[in-house]
């Protein structure tokens, strides 16, 4: 009679938390396709008679390093970066040039874009690959405006060279750097053309929310784990000092110049259909009709074939030739004769979640809950360690018990705590497996068959219900024992004492002196702290949606 109401109240509370913290998410339309005009990816131009045409391998390539100090204005930091400049030997006149812009990670001038930069140089371009400007930032707090200024300085370095045509300096950007490229084009209106691989056309919140949600589904994770994605990408990151999630990657300059978009059909990170549509819309609004789109089969996010985690992964078939043909045609100002959209059919599985936004109250609750629970878990761990040491010390001297739990509450606490923490580990294992699968997908690999990430969610939901029932039985037992000790008569005793009867102390002396929980204050304290910590873990489960039963 006591356990059931307690169980209903606790389940209702936790289910309410799950529903109140739920974030709506629109997946429709699903399975969008953008048909190409031809399966052929070749880029051709109307070449006038007598105009020299540079081709791949026409020139030997010379490589030299330069150094430059770039500043991060927000902090005054300086980073000494190296720049690897490749030039076509024997090429006459002023040459076109390309600045390469890094995607995510910590690329250097020596381990990034080597094959593409060398191939471009062999076709008559001067190319510059620099160490990625990162200063003291991490992937989570990159300084995009400062990075844009660093790339602008390298573009100006190329323009100042005697062998470069200052009016024909373009950029080659991939993935994360396409956000930076948008800022660069706003700063530097002299950029002549841009080659964009898997461009991030939407804000980081929307783009990353899309690809993580899509990849969770591709990896075979239980649908319940999507609730983790929704809540995570509804974080108000400005509370943590992170300001990149909601940057606007487009303005009237972003696609106002000749643009080549290149996608891989196996790319599971980029919203390709809506991305192409948005690029074309922005370009046309800027008066630019010179946008070429190419989609390559069997290639990943960075146009490589196979798993990018393995060294030496080749680029998509014909990509380098197509890209260089396009760049050569642009710098000569020629009329393109091939279709603007070609290659494999462009596909997108779900819609970009453009309604996602930062939710401040949800973020504050998340931070407070997780930090408080962590503090309680650490406190419970320290108290357990102290109890263990005290137990060893007292056993040697045969002194009084350390905790003195009564009525089996000690064993019950250990059982329920162990079950709750094991469930937390299971949740972490399921989430960890799906995260590793997403990483492998992002690199172009094939994830392992879903295991823990599929069955762990319903198992955790069942175990959580059983844990709450166990806590309900424990609380009911506590009430029962307290009643037998006469503690339920405490309010009447207080009123009797105030009415002139025996004092409260005298009345309590007549009560059963045996403890309800434990015979020591330390035992009572560790029970309370551990119980609060475990309830915090259950609230964390509720926050991430584990108490939404469908």
N, C-alpha and C positions, 0 to 999 in steps of 0.2 A: 504493500500500500504506500510505502514511502519511496521505494526505489523507482517505481514507474513514473510518478510525477517529476522526480528529479531528472530522470532520463529524458522525459519529454521536454522539460524546460531547457536542459543543456543542448539537446539536439535542435530545438527551436532557435536558441540563441546562435548556435554555430551556423545553422542553415540560413538564418537571417543575415549574418555577416557575409556569407558566400554570395547571396543574392544582392545585397546592398553594394558590394564591391565589384559586381559583374559589370563588364564593359560591353556595350552592343557592338557588333561587327557585321558589316555587310560584305558578303562574299560574291554577290551577283554583280554583273553577269559573269558566268563561268565559261571556261573553254572558248575564249575569244580567238579569232583567227584574222590575220591580215594577209590577204593573198598577194603574192608577188606577181609582177607582170611577165616574168620569165624565170625559169629555173637556172639560167646561166648567170653567173656572178661577174662575168667579164665587164670591164669598163672601157668603152671605146669613144674616140673623138673624131671629128672631121679634121684631118690633118691637111693643111694647105701644102701644095707642092713646094719643095725647096726648103721647108722648115725642118731643121735638124731635130731629131727625136732621141732623147737619152733613154737608154734601156738598162735593165738590171745587169750588172757585171761589166758595164762598159768601162769603168774606171777602177784602178787599184785604190785601196783605201788606206789613208794615213791617219793614225790616232795619236793624239797628244792630250795631256792633262793640264788643266789650269786650276787655280784656286781663287776663291772669293769668300769674303766675310759677309754674311747676311744677318740683318738685325730683325729681332722680333719687337716691334714698337711697343706692344702692350707691357713688356717687362724690361726692355732694354737689353735682353740677352743677345749674344752674337754666336753664330755657328760658322765654323770654317768649313766650307763645302768644297769638294773637288768636282770638277767638270771635265767629262771626257768628250772631247770634240773630234769628230771624224770628218775628214775632208776627202773629196775625190781628187786623186793626183792627176795632174795634167789637164784638168777641166779649165776651159778658158772663160773669160768674162766673169761677171758677178753672178754668183750661184744662189738658188733658193735655199732656204734653211728651215730646220724643224727643231723645236724644243720638245723634249719628252717629259711628260708629267706622270709621277708615280701614283699607283693605286695604294691600297691599304698596306700597312707593314712598315718596314724600315729599309727600303731598297737603297743601294749605293750606285754610283756611276759605273762600277765595274761588274756588278751582277744583275743589271737590269737592262732590258731592251737591246741586248747585244746583237741578236740576229737581225732584228728589224732595223736598228740604226745603221748597222754595217751595210745591209742591203740597200737602204735608201742612199747612203753615201756612194755606193757603187753605181747608182743611177744619176749621180750628179748633184746630190743635195749635201749641204753641210749640216751635220746633226750634232746636237748637244744633249748629253745625258748627265744629270747632276746627282749628287747625293741628296736624298730626300730631306728637305728642310723640316726638322722636327723639334729642334731646341730641347726643352725639358718636357715636352708634351708627350702624351700617350695616344693610343688609338681613340680613346674616349674624349679627349679634350684638344684635338688638333686645332691649331690657330690657322684657319683657312685664309683670312685676309692677309696675314703675314706671309703665308706660303705663296699666295698669288703674287705678292710684291717680289718675292725671291725669284719666282719664275720670270717675272717681267724683267728683272735685272739681267737674267741670262739671255732673254730675247734681245735686250739692248746690247749686250756683249756681242751677240752675233751680228746685229745691225752695224756695229762699229768696225767689223772686220772688212779688210780691203777686198776679200774674195766673195762677199755676200751682198746680194741685192736687198737693201733694207726694206723695200716694199713687198718682199716675197718671203717673209718669215712667218711660218705657221706653227701650230702646236699639235702634238700627238698625246691624247689623254685617255686614260682607261679607268673605269670603275670610280673609286672615291675621288680621283683627281678631276673628274668631270664637274663636281661641285666647285672645285677651285678654279677650273677653267672658266666657269660662268663669271666668277669674280674678276678673273684676269681680263676677260673681254670688256668688262665694265670699266676697268682701269686703263687698258691699253687698246685704243681703237685702231692701232696699226697692224694688229694680227691679221694676216692675209687669208688664212684658211685653217680649218681644224679637222682632225681625224679623231673620231670618238669611238672607243671600243666599249660596248655595253654601258652606255651613258646612264647615270643616275639622274633621271629627269625630274623626279619628285624630291621633296624634302627628305632628309635622313629618316625622320620618324615614319613617314609613309612608305619610303622605299624599303627600309629594313623591316618594317612591320609586314610588308607584303612578302618579302622573300623568306622570312623566318616562318610565317604562317604556312606558306606554300611548301616549304621544305619539311616541316613537321608532318604534313600530310603525305608527301612523297616517301618519307622515311618510314611510314607505317605506324607512327606514334598514335596512341589512343587519342580520340577526339577531345578527351578531357584536358589534355596538355595544351590545347589551343587557348584555354582560359588563362594559362600562364602567359602566353604571348600577348593576349589582349591587355592584361593588367600591366605587364612589363612596359609595353610601348605606349601606355597612358601615363607614364611617369612624367612629372614636371621636373625635368632635369635641371632647370635653372636653380632649384633649391640646392643642388649639389655642385653648383658652379660650372655646369656644362651647358654651353650655349649653341651647340651645333645642330641639335635635333630638329629645330624648326626653321632653319635658314631657307630662304626662297632661292632655288637654283636657277631661276629664269627671270630675265628682264628683256628689254627691247634690243639689247646688244648680244644676248646669248647665242642666238641662231641667225644673226643678221649677216653672216659671212658664209662663203662656200663651206659646206659641211658634208663629211662622209660619216655615216653611222654604220657600224659593223656589229653584228650580233652572231652568237653561236646558238644553234638550235638546241644544244644540251645545257645552255645557261639556265640555271635554276635560281638566279639571284635578281634578275632584272625583269621588270614589267615591260615586256617588249611591245605588245600591241598598243597599250595606252601610251607608252613612251614615244613610239613613232608618231602616233596621232598628235600628241602634244608638241613634239618637235616641229612637225609640219605646220601645225597651227601657228606656233610662235614665229616660225621663219616667215610664213606668208604675211603675218601681221607686221613683220619688220620690213616687208618688201623684198624678201629673199626667196627666189624660186630655185636656187641652186643647192638642193639637198639630195644626196644620193644615199640609198639604203641598201645594204647587202646583208643577207642572212646565210650563214654557212652551216651545212649539216655536220653532225657528229663532233661539233666543237663546243668548248665550254665557255665560261664567263670571260676568259681572256683570249679567246680564239685559238686555244690549244686543243690538240687531239689527245684524249685520255686524261690521266690523273696528273694534275699540275704539281702535286706533291713529289712526283718523281722527276729527277733531273733529265734534261734533254728532251722534254716533251715537244714535239714539232707543232708548228702553226698549222691552221686549217689549210687544206689544199687550195691553191690558187690565191689565197688571201694576200700574200705579200705582192704578188704580181698585180692583182686588181688594185690594191691600195696605191702602189707606186704609179700605175697607169693613171689613176685618178689624180694624184698629186701633180704629176707631170702635165697633165691636161689643164689643171687649174692654173699653174704658174705661167703657162703659155696663153691663157685666156681663150682656150678653144671651146667650140660648141660640142657638147656631149651628145653622141648618137645612140648610146645604149639606154635602155629603160632606167628610170630613176630608182625603181624598186625591183630588186632581183634576188634570186637564190631560193632557199627553202622557204616554205610557208611559215610565216611568223605566228607563233602561238603563245597564248597566255592562259593559265589555268583558272585564276581567280582575279577579282577586281582589286585595284589598289585601294587600301582603306583610307581614303582621303578625309573621312570624318573623324579619324583619330586625332586626339588633342591631349595636351598635358592637363592632368586633373590634380590640382594642388592639394585638395583635402584628402584625396585617395593616397597621394604620395606621402603626405605627413603621417597619415595613419600607418602606412606601410613601414616607414622608417622608424617611428616610435615603437610599433609592435615588434619588429625584428630586433631592434637594439635592446629593448627591455627584456625580451625573451632570452637573448644571448647573455645578458647580464645575469639573469636568474639561473640560466643553465651553468654558467661559470661559477656562480655562488654555490649552487647545489653540488657541483663537482668538487669545489674546494672544501665544503663542509663534509662531503663524503670522504675525502682524503684525510681530513683532520680526524674524523671519527675512526677511520681505519688505524691511524697512528696511535690514537688514544686507546683503542681496543688492544693493540699489541702491548702498549705500555702497562695497561691495567691487568692484562692476563698474566704478565710476569710477576705482578705484585698482588694478584688476587683481590683487587679492589672492586668497588661497585661498578655496575654496568655503565657503558658510555651513553647509550640511547634509551634502553629500558622500554622498548615498545611493548605494549600489552594487547591482548585480544587478537593477536595475529596481524596487527596493522603494519608491522615492519615487513613481513613477508609479502603482504598485499602491495605495499608501496614499491618494493623491489620488482615484483611481477609486472605491475602496471607501467612503471617507469621504463623497464626494459622493453616492454611491448611498444610503448609510444616511441622510444628512441629507435627501435628496429624499424618501425614504420617510417620514421623520418629518413633513415638510411635508405630504405627502399624507394622513397620518393626521390631522393637525391640520385640513386642509381638509375631510375627510369628517366629522369630529366637529363642526366649525364649521357646516357646512351643516345638519346635523340639529338643532343647537342653535337656529339661526335659524328653522328650520321649527317647532320647539317653541314658540318665542316667538310666531310668527305664529298658531299654533293657539291659544295661550293668550289672545291678543287677539281671537279670533273670526275671524281671516282664514283664507285657504286657502294652504297651503304650496306652493312650487314643486315640480314633479315631481322625485322623487329622482334624483340623478345620482351625484355623487362619493360621497355617503353610502351608496350601494348597492354600486357596483363597487369602491370603494377597499379594502374589507376583504379580499376574496380576492386582489386584486392585491398588497396589502402582505404578505400571507402568503406568496405566491409569491416576491416580491422578497426577503423576509427569508431564505427558504431559500437563494436564490441568493447573497445576501451572506455567509451562513454558509459556503457552499461556497467562495466566494472567499477568505474568511479561512482556511479549512482549507488551501487550496492555498498561501496565503502562508506559513502556519506550516510546512507541509511543505517549502516551498522554503528557509525559514530553517534547518530541520534539515539539509537536504541541503548547503547552503553551509557550515554549521558543521562538518559531517562532513568535507567536502573540506578545510577549514582545519585539521583535526586536533583540533577542540575536543571531539569525542566521546571522545578519549583522555585528557581532562583528569583523570578519576578515577584512571586507571592511573599517570599522571605524579605525582599527589599521593602515591600509595602508594610509588612508586619513590623519591621525594624523602625520605619518612619512613624508608625502609629504608636510607638512607645513600648512595643514588645521587646523580646530578646534581641540583642544586637545581631547584625548579620554574621559577624565572626562567630558568635556563640552558636547560631543556628547551623553554620557550615561545619562546626566541629562535630555535630551529630550526624553528618552525612557520611556515606561510604567513602573512606579515604583513598580507595584504590584509584589509580589514574585512568583516564579515558583513552588517551593516545599513548603516552609514554611517561615513565616515572622521572625523567630528567627534562629540564628546560631545553637542553641541546637537542634531545630527541624530538620534542614538539617543534622546535625551530626548523630542524632539517625536514620534518614532514611538511610543514607549511611552505617552505621555500621550494621544495621539490614539487609539491602539488601545483603551486603557482607556475613553475617553469613548464610543467607538462601541459597545463591549461594554455600557456602561451604557445606551445607547439601546436596544440589543437586549433588555436585561433589563427596561426600561420597557415595551417591546412585549409581553414575556412576562407582565409583571404585569397588563396590561390584557386579556390573554386571546388575543393574536394567534397563539400557538403551540398553540392547541387546534384541531386539524384535524378537521372533522366532515363 
